[in-house]
Amino acid sequence: MAAFLPASRCNGPGRRAVLWVQGCSRNCPGCFNQDMQVFRENQVIAVLELVERILASEDIEGVTFSGGEPFAQAQALAELAEQLTAKGLNIVIFTGYTVAELTAATDPAWQRLLAAADLLIAGPYKQELPAQDYLIGSANQQLVFLTEKLKQHPDVVTSQGQTLEVIVDAAGNVTITGLTGKL
């Protein structure tokens, strides 16, 4: 795990926990999370511990996996997603892979993770194709609804464009998350 946020409103529909994983071989120029591209041990946490941590988050509707590249850790994330969906949470995944690449993959862990997801934000980030759409970083990316759970979610339907969230915790630590074409 590279980072964890127990509650966010700009990393997917509704109030949700966000898990960023460490490691991505896509290396998209201009990636917002460049420090998460290197494959290295950051925080190693057992799936069961993550389930407990996420379920302890208050009033969340779902969980977002981002990165790094979630499909680089598909086996563990598939297990996590299956346990969370069994508890009624929805799953959103930001991935640098296209839908065609994901569906053509022969890795059973990739297929298992896809089967556990409700919504993909799919495609590599391309800084030369800026976008202002909801959850989309570049115009080549797409929202792919794998289930019906989130298609009619108010955040998806109203599609207010990109959002940015600034969180200051009790210790004064600042977390900036979300998508925006301007900072």
Residue pairs with C-beta under 8 A, 6 or more apart in sequence:
1 19
1 20
1 21
1 22
1 42
1 43
1 44
1 45
1 50
2 20
2 21
2 22
2 33
2 35
2 36
2 42
2 43
2 67
2 68
3 18
3 19
3 20
3 36
4 17
4 18
4 19
4 20
4 53
5 11
5 17
5 18
5 167
5 175
5 177
6 17
6 53
6 54
6 56
6 57
6 58
6 60
7 15
7 16
7 17
7 57
7 58
7 59
7 60
8 15
8 16
8 17
8 18
8 64
8 165
8 167
8 177
8 178
9 15
9 16
9 163
9 165
10 163
10 164
10 165
10 177
10 178
10 179
11 18
11 64
11 66
11 92
11 165
11 177
11 178
12 18
12 62
12 64
12 92
12 119
12 135
12 155
13 61
13 62
13 90
13 92
13 119
13 150
13 153
13 154
13 155
13 156
14 60
14 61
14 62
14 153
14 155
15 59
15 60
15 61
16 60
16 61
16 62
16 63
16 64
16 89
16 90
16 92
17 54
17 57
17 60
17 62
17 63
17 64
18 63
18 64
18 66
18 177
19 50
19 54
19 63
19 64
19 65
19 66
19 80
20 33
20 36
20 66
20 67
20 68
21 36
21 65
21 66
21 67
21 68
21 69
21 70
21 72
21 73
21 77
22 36
22 38
22 39
22 40
22 41
22 42
22 43
22 67
22 68
23 36
23 37
23 38
23 39
23 40
23 67
23 68
23 69
23 72
23 73
24 31
24 33
24 36
24 37
24 67
24 68
24 69
24 72
24 96
25 39
25 69
25 72
26 37
26 69
26 96
26 97
26 124
27 37
28 96
28 124
28 125
28 126
28 127
29 127
30 125
30 127
31 37
31 125
32 125
32 137
32 179
33 66
33 67
33 68
36 67
36 68
37 68
39 72
45 53
47 76
47 79
47 80
47 83
50 80
51 80
51 83
51 84
51 87
54 60
54 63
54 84
54 89
55 84
55 87
60 89
61 89
61 90
62 84
62 89
62 90
62 91
62 92
62 118
62 150
63 81
63 84
63 89
63 90
63 91
63 92
64 91
64 92
64 93
64 94
65 77
65 81
65 91
65 92
65 93
65 94
66 93
66 94
67 94
69 95
69 96
69 97
70 77
70 93
70 94
70 95
70 113
71 93
71 95
71 97
71 102
71 110
71 113
74 107
74 109
74 110
74 112
74 113
75 109
75 112
77 93
77 113
78 109
78 112
78 113
78 115
78 116
81 91
81 113
81 116
81 117
82 112
82 116
84 91
85 91
85 116
90 118
90 119
90 147
90 149
90 150
91 116
91 117
91 118
91 119
92 117
92 118
92 119
92 120
92 121
92 150
93 113
93 117
93 119
93 120
93 121
94 120
94 121
94 135
95 102
95 120
95 121
95 122
95 123
96 123
96 124
96 125
97 122
97 123
97 124
98 122
98 123
98 124
99 120
99 122
99 142
99 144
102 110
102 114
102 120
102 122
103 114
105 111
114 120
114 146
117 146
117 147
118 145
118 146
118 147
118 149
118 150
119 143
119 144
119 145
119 146
119 147
119 149
119 150
120 143
120 144
120 146
121 135
121 136
121 141
121 142
121 143
121 144
122 141
122 142
122 144
123 138
123 140
123 141
123 142
124 138
124 140
124 141
125 137
125 138
125 141
126 138
126 139
126 140
127 138
128 138
129 138
129 139
129 140
130 138
130 139
130 181
131 137
131 138
131 139
131 141
131 162
131 181
132 161
132 162
132 181
133 139
133 159
133 161
133 162
134 143
134 155
134 156
134 159
134 160
134 161
134 162
135 143
135 162
135 179
136 142
136 143
136 162
136 179
137 179
143 156
145 151
150 156
162 178
162 179
162 180
162 181
163 178
163 179
163 180
164 176
164 177
164 178
164 179
164 180
164 183
165 175
165 176
165 177
165 178
166 174
166 175
166 176
167 174
167 175
167 176
167 177
168 174
168 175
169 175
